[in-house]
Amino acid sequence: MPKLGQHFLHDPNIVRKIIGLASIEPNETVLEIGPGRGILTRALANAGGQVVAIELDPELYRTLKTDLAGLSNVKLIFADALAYPFESIPGPFKVVANLPYYIATVLLFRLLEVRKEISAMILMLQREVAERMVAGAGGKTYSPLSIAVQFYTQPRLAFIVPRGCFKPRPKVDSAVVHLAVRTTPRVSVRDEAFFLKVVKGGFAHRRKALKNSLKDFGFRREALEQASSIAPIDLNRRAETLTLEEFAHLSDILFELTSQI
């Protein structure tokens, strides 16, 4: 097993499908995170874009430095993607990557922070994570990740990638998702950071009523009591039953009440 737990894609048919989904223009910049052994990197370079590939494993970086030396439109960077300043990449750029399982969700939130520089993301990740990203209200896979992704992007689960397409073979299947970054969020809210805090707090204790989960998360009792009396949303519901729009409405009410208390 590689040092950082990577699973390397080796199926050329999957690579072709990813490249087709990415629709790379000759003058576009593409960010790849975790190029691994370079099978996707080479395909991205051949598609005509300027490729910025970030690799953290020193052995893989040294090998890639040699293997990709003949590709003038590939810039290989030895760095930790979680700490890399993506905003330093000339935008707008696309992200096309096979995200390492163990940091996929954290990386996705980091990319959403710099979404204004990104036109689209074509990401391969664990199937379970991909299904959470596109989940709707009411299901067990619906989560803060679902809401954040759908708030800032238009997500689509493009296709499933069987575990046999990787070496070493992972224990689960993967999936490729296409995220078209929205020019403005799906709904308007008073404060985006506060909205995401309400969402996170609501899901902090999935089995509890929304008002109790939010209280335990640190929201003021007084604000929650007032919100219960004026919001057209029953705060005895569980977070997983609220649509993105309902969370936005509740967030605006709590934001106003919190500023007054």
N, C-alpha and C positions, 0 to 999 in steps of 0.2 A: 504494500500500500504506500503511495506517495506520502511524503512528510506532512502535507497539509490536507490530506484526505480527498484529493481530487479524483474524479472519475473521468477519464479521457474519452471523448467521442471519437469513434473510428469508422463510422458508417458514412460513406460519401453521399449516399442518397439523402440522408438527413441534412448534411451540409448544404446540398443543392436546394433543398426546401427552405432552409433558413435564409439563404442568399436571395432566393426568389421572393420571400416574404419581406425582406428588408428593402428591396427596390432601390438599391444604391445608385445615385447619380455620380458621374465621373468626377465632379468637383466637390463631392460631399466628404466631410470628416466623419469617421466612424470610431467610436471608442469600444475597445474590447477589454473586458476585465477577465483575467485569468486565462491567457491564451494556451497554457498547458504545453502541448506538443506541436501546436501551430496549424492543425488541419483547417480550422475555421479562419485563422489569420491569413493563410495563403489564399483562400477563396475570397475573402474580403478584399485583399490587395488586387487580385485578378479582376474583381468587379469594378475597379477603377477609382475607388475612394482613397483618401488619405487616412491610414489606419494608425491609431494610437493604441498600443497594446500594453497593458500594465500587468506585470508578473511579479509575485512576491517570492516564489521559490528560487533560491540562488542557483541551484543546479539546472533547473529548467530555463532560467534566464540565460545562463551561459550557453546552453545548447541552442536556444532560439537565436541568440546573437549571431551564432555561426550559420545556422540553417536559413535564416531570413536575410542574411547579409546582401543577397542579390536583389532584394525588393526595395527599391528606392522610396516607395510610398508608404513604408512601414516605419513607425517610430516606436521602438521598444523601450519601455521604461521599467526599471527595477524599483518597485515601490509597493506600499501597502495601500490598496484601493480604498480602504476605510478612512485613511488619513489623507489621501491625495486630493489636492485642490482642483476638482473637476471644472470649476469656474475659470481656470486658467487656460482651458482648451478653447480655441476659437469656435464660437458658436454661430449658427445652430449646428449641433452635431447629433448623429444617431448613436444609440448604444446597441451593440449586437454582441451578446455574450452568453457563455455557458457558466452561469454563476455557481460558485462552490456552494454546496448544500448548507454547510454550517454557518455561512454568513449571508445567505441570499436575502433574507428579510431585512436585516440591518442595512445591507448595501442598497436595497430598493428604497428604503426610507431616505438614505443619504442621497440617492439620485433624484428623488422627488424634491429634495431641498434646492437642487440646482436645475429644476425642471424648465425654467425660462431659457436655459441654454440648449435644451434638448428638444428635438422635433418628434422623435419616436424612439421607443425601446423595443427590441426584439430579444426576449430573454428565454433561455432554457433553464428550468429549475425543477425542483421536486414537484411531482404531479399534485401532491396534496397542497402545496403552497400555491400553485397555479390555480387550483380550483377555489381556494379561499379568495384569491384576487378577484374572481369574476362572480362570486356568490351573491345572491340576493337575500333580502331580509327574511327571517323565519327559519333558516336552515342552520344546521350545526356547524357548517363551515364558514358562516357569516361572522365577520370579526372586524376589529379596527383596521386590519390590513385591507379588507374588502372596501371599507368606506374611504380610507385615504387614497387608495388606488383609483377608485371610481370618482372621487371628488376632483382629482387632478388630471385624470386620463380617461380615455375610452378604451377599456381593456377587452381583449378577445383571446380566448384560448384557441390557438390555431391548430395544433395537432399534438398527439401523444407520441412520446419517444420511448420505445421498449427498453428495458434495462440491458438487454443483450447488445445494444448499440454502443456500450461503453466498456472500457478496460481500465482498472478492474471493474467487474460487474457489480453495480450497486444492488441493494436489497429492495429498491422501489423503482417504479417507472418515473420518467420525467415528462415534462410537457413544455411546449414552446408557446409563449404568449406574445401578442402584439399589443403594445400600449401606445396609442396616439395621444400625445400630450395636448391637453386643452389649452387654448389661449387664455381662457378665464375658467375658474372652477365651475363645476357642474351647477352649483347653487351659490347664491350670494350670502355671505355671513358677515356679522359685525366684526369679528376678529377670528382669523383662520387658526391661529395657535390655540385660542380658547376653545374653538369648535373641536379641534382634535383632542384637546384635554378632556372635554366632556365625553367624547366618544371613548377614549381610553378609560376614563373613570367608570363609565356605564358598563363596560365589559370587564372591569377589574374582578368582579365576582359574578360570573355568568348565572349562577343559580339564584342570586338575590334579586329582589325588586330593584328597579332602576334607582329609586330615591335612596335606598339603603346602600347600594353599591357606590353611588356618588358621594354619600355622606362619609362612608368609610375611606373613600379616596381623598377626602379633604375639602369637599365643597361644604359651604356653611349651611347649617340646619335651617336658619332663618330664610335664606334664599330658596332652599328647596321647598320649604313649607309654603312660601308665597307662590313659587312656580306651580306647585300642585293645585293651587286655587285658581290660577289664571291661565295656565297652559292648556290647550286643547288636546293634551297628551296625558294619559293616565300613567303617573309615575310608579304605579304598582306593577306595570308591565316589566318584562325583562328586556334588556338591551337588544337582544337578538331579534326582537319583533319590530323594532323601530326602523323605518326606512331612512335613507340618507337625508331626505328632505325633512323628516320629523326630527332627526338629530339637529339639523341646522336651525329649525324653529326653536327647539328647546335651548340650544346654545345661545341664541340671540336673547331669549328671555332671561336666562341665567346671567349672561354678560351684563345686561342692564340692571338686574337686581343686585348683583355682586358689587357693581360700581356705586350703588346707592347706600349699601349697608356699611 
